[in-house]
Amino acid sequence: MFGALADFAGMDMNRRQLAAGLAGITLMGAHRFAAAQEPRLVTVSRRTLEVKGKAATVFGLTGPDGKPGLDMLLGERFNVRLRNSTDTSTIVHWHGLTPPYGQDGVPMLGQDPIPPGQSFDYDFANTRSGTHWMHSHMGLQEQQLLAAPLIVRETAEPLFDTQEHVVLLHDFTFRDPAGILAELMGGSGAHAAHSGHGAATDHSAMDHSTMGHGQPAMAAGMLNDVVYDAYLANDRTLDDPEVVAVEKGGVLRLRIINGAAASNMWVDLGALEGELIAVDGNAIHPLKGRVFPLAIAQRADIRIRIPEAGGAFPVLFRPEGVAMRTGIVLATAGAAVQRVAEEGDPAPAVDLSQERLYRAVATPRQEPVTRTEMLMLTGGGADYLWGLNGKASMHDTIFTVREGERVSIMMHNMTAMSHPMHLHGHYFHVTAIGNTALEGALRDVVLVPPGETVTITFDADNPGTWAFHCHHAYHMNAGMMGTIAYTSAA
């Protein structure tokens, strides 16, 4: 219920309304559970997408209603049939859920890829509400837009008159991702895989003073090693943005998912002020602002009150280090929607200045940490090999844990680029940045900028062998991925 708590924070609560809402969870959940005899069908397919007047063949991931992704209710069993309707093998990771080992959607870790024309059934109890997503964990298919939202709601309808809208972000290239990776590993362009819009960005020459609550961004290094043709918000550029109808004086909850393969971003509300109420599907104590960081694979729920006077309000998504951007427009009835330029000032590096301020609503257990593991994020030389503790791999075990342990991982980034680190099968609290202890956010992805040390703590409560990797798709496919394995040995 932590996501629901985020809706309540800072708002008056009607106890009878709350009780009715909670009853709705039970009744609706029971009804859907009883009716869910057949798996929900999720289909992987090919589709044609027009970007800047040019057609591209990309992947699609649709639910039983033909719309992208899944929208579920907490209490429903995750009973899903994944059908591969493409001509290539694939597999899908349910990012944000904590399924049992073997149903996580990672090849060679408890599950084989799904061949063309075949299906695989997933069936497990889901206890994770919030803004999540689903994406391929097969090669670089995620770069080809094989991703979709996965929203698990606490109630069938919001407990308050709150409108909701989901935004899935992508970085887009017309090029073959395998060719980009080959160029990177060949040392082309000092890690710049070109697609016609300049070179990779060194952020040491950028002005960082206006973002992230005015605190300095990460140490000098390379921000981007892939150059993109466009950035998309719900498959659209600012040439033709999505216009979301909102009400004067109404409250909107934006559920924003950074599904980019290689681009950390800023959420820029422009003239509006919002409250960040959840990260990675987990409630935090609300943080007010106009600009919020969103690393690769992270999610942000932002509550916005629309002005009584109404109007049209662009919400921009600005990748770090580049002038290009994407966005949506929130508009009340009759408001004139003006064209928004696709380029602006280059956005600074996404940093940890706001991460230091986040406080989870869900407090961790008070048992002491069993042990702390050190993990060095390494690599990024001319050969474009990335690694963990100096070793580039894909499925090697980094360290083992025993069920019931509480484990901290102290990650030190020794490279020149940021790494959004994702642990499968678990959530973790951010418990330190540098030498500063925190009671931070509950997450499944945390950004570790160059030169920074970030400590996370998780409970070993889901036996299996779990992927732990950088979510930058090219870093992961060039070696920055390992596993954390459970063992019964003392």
Order of alpha helices (4+ residues) and beta strands (2+ residues): alpha-alpha-beta-beta-beta-beta-beta-beta-beta-beta-beta-alpha-beta-beta-beta-beta-beta-beta-beta-beta-beta-beta-beta-beta-beta-beta-beta-beta-beta-beta-beta-beta-beta-alpha-beta
